[in-house]
Each structure stands twice: as C-alpha cells, then as structure tokens.
C-alpha cells in the first residue's frame, strides 16, 4: 500500500510538469505563440482536474469502496 501511494505521488508531480518541459519544443515545431502555448498547458490541467474525480470513483468501485 505504501509503495502504491509513493508511486502515485511521484507520478502526480511528473504528470503536472511534463507539458511544461515539452512546451518549448512544441512551440518550435508548431510555430505557436507564447499565448497559444499557455492555453495548451491550461487546457491540459483542466482536463486532468476534470478526470480525477471520475478516476477516483472508478478506483473506489474496483477496490470495493462505498
């Protein structure tokens, strides 16, 4: 159980920063402006935040939660 929590914590941090790390290359490849690339990061984080409750509910269901 502790290993699962530790892995999830590490992946949450990695997931939050992977778009920011790839952003300069995306901007160069697509020729995007800084404002447009800012919306890319914002859209990704909003989608991630919207899907987290759904994933939590599915995880509770498979684990035999309420």
C-alpha positions in Angstrom: 0.0 0.0 0.0 2.8 2.4 0.9 4.6 1.7 -2.4 1.4 2.5 -4.3 0.9 5.8 -2.6 4.6 6.7 -3.1 4.3 5.9 -6.8 1.1 7.8 -7.2 2.7 10.9 -5.6 5.7 10.7 -7.9 3.5 10.3 -11.0 1.3 13.2 -10.0 4.3 15.5 -9.9 5.7 14.1 -13.2 2.3 14.5 -14.8 2.0 18.1 -13.8 5.4 19.1 -15.3 5.6 17.0 -18.4 3.7 19.6 -20.6 5.9 22.4 -19.3 9.0 20.5 -20.2 7.8 19.8 -23.7 6.4 23.3 -24.3 9.5 24.9 -25.9 9.8 22.0 -28.4 6.0 22.1 -29.1 6.2 25.8 -29.7 9.1 25.5 -32.1 7.6 22.5 -34.1 4.2 24.1 -34.4 5.3 27.7 -34.7 2.9 28.6 -31.9 2.9 31.9 -30.0 3.5 32.0 -26.2 -0.1 32.9 -25.5 -1.4 29.9 -27.5 1.0 27.5 -25.8 -0.2 28.9 -22.4 -3.7 27.8 -23.3 -2.3 24.3 -24.1 -1.0 24.0 -20.6 -4.2 25.4 -19.1 -6.4 23.1 -21.2 -4.3 20.0 -20.2 -4.5 20.8 -16.5 -8.3 21.5 -16.7 -8.9 18.2 -18.4 -6.7 16.4 -15.8 -8.6 18.0 -13.0 -12.0 17.1 -14.5 -11.0 13.4 -14.9 -9.5 12.9 -11.5 -12.9 12.6 -9.7 -14.0 10.1 -12.3 -10.9 8.1 -11.9 -11.2 8.2 -8.1 -14.8 6.9 -8.3 -13.7 4.1 -10.6 -10.9 3.2 -8.2 -13.2 3.1 -5.3 -15.6 0.9 -7.2 -12.9 -1.6 -8.1 -11.5 -1.6 -4.6 -14.9 -2.3 -3.0 -15.4 1.2 -1.6 -18.8 2.9 -0.9 
